[in-house]
Amino acid sequence: MSRLPHPASTTSRLSPLNRSRNTRSGQSIHVLDVTPHEIVALKPAGLASELPRDPAADSFVRRLEVQGFSDLRLVHRLDAPSCGLMLVARSAEAAAHYSQEIASRRWHKWYVAQVALPASKANQLVGAHKSYLKVDGAAARVVRAGGKPSFLDVTLAAPVPDVPDESHLLVQLHTGRLHQIRVMLAHRGAPLAGDIRYGGPSGRPIYLEHVILAARMFGSLEWRVWLAPRHPDRVRWAPALSDAVDAQVRALTTELNQERIQTPDVTL
């Protein structure tokens, strides 16, 4: 039985990049993978995933349409300040498949978040976290009762190069609530730098990147792993973070290959 292909992209430890928000109307979306059923691409920071009330307005979906893709259906979203990997379905059948996969928590998702907390304190956040979240308008908050159960794991805390009072957290997201990473980390004393909505310091853009995604493809149910490439919205990472992301991709690929060996192939 064939093994999973290598991830679509690789991480980088190169010098700091220009953090311009990359939202000029008409700037092309970086597409990583295209099939008749789905697209995997990078959403720039500062750009809405979709604007259903004004489909012609500038958004991630609108730019893909301008690039020639049609009948696009979002099955998940990234907050406007966030950047990184997004999978977009290209048919109603594919959208139904991916929506069910997400509801069943089969997707594997990792993010890097820059928080306003030094690494010596951020290390105390490493571990599994559960909160109950309630949405009030355009914001979320942690509640003791009446909210939706929300889960994430912090797997690494690394210092931000040249920014001693901030850290990068590698976060595995198990549920996809509104602003989940932002509000759960803020509730634990680690708001994202620049996230004034949830108590973070002002004066810089938020850095929250979806860096790893693994999903079963529509039709074949073959696992694919995508790793976000270096791009203009990515800040400089410490070597420890680059190593952790690379190690996570290797471990995930091994795990999913083993699952394929143990599970008979199924065709929809």
Secondary structure, DSSP 8 states (H G I E B T S, - for coil): -------S------S---------TT---EEEEE-SSEEEEEE-TT--S--TTSTTSS-HHHHHHHTT--S-EESS---TT-EEEEEEESSHHHHHHHHHHHHTT--EEEEEEEESS-HHHHGGG-EEEEEEEEEETTEEEEESSSSEEEEEEEEEEEEETTEEEEEEEEEEESS--TTHHHHHHHHTT--BTT-GGGT--SSS---EEEEEEEEE-TTT--EEEEE----TT-----HHHHHHHHHHHHHHHHHHHHHHHHS-----
